[in-house]
Amino acid sequence: MISLKSLVKNVKEAKITAPKKGVETPLDAKVQIPGFGVMTRKQMQGSIQRYIAEVSKYAKKGNVESAYATLYKRGVLKAFLETEIKHSGK
């Protein structure tokens, strides 16, 4: 049986941080990515870096179609970037 104390602790840990204008969200805060889910801001930044590295790899190999598909056909990168901008405090 779950105790009330542990339930309250789990609810506090699962809190999603809303973006605030002029205030940067901490890297360990959980953020909602529209159409994707919830992750920490640091995890999201790592995912953005991996997508950009993937595009760079395709471009260096001359595989323009794959680079285009990664940038424009996948909505995940766009959602990650938009969420990062909102949570950067600008």
MOWO-V856887 format. One record per pair of residues at least 6 apart in sequence whose C-alpha atoms are under 6 Angstrom apart, sorted by the first residue. I is the first residue (numbers start at 1). J is the second residue. D is the distance in Angstrom with one decimal. If there is no record, write none. Layout:
<<I J D> <I J D>>
This chain:
<<16 30 5.1> <16 31 5.5> <17 30 5.8> <17 31 5.5> <19 86 5.9> <19 87 5.0> <21 89 5.3> <22 89 4.4> <22 90 5.6> <23 89 4.4> <24 87 5.8> <24 88 4.8> <24 89 4.1> <25 87 5.3> <27 41 4.9> <27 42 5.0> <28 40 5.5> <29 40 5.3> <30 39 5.2> <30 40 4.2> <31 38 5.6> <31 39 5.7> <31 40 5.8> <32 38 4.6> <55 67 4.9> <58 67 5.4>>
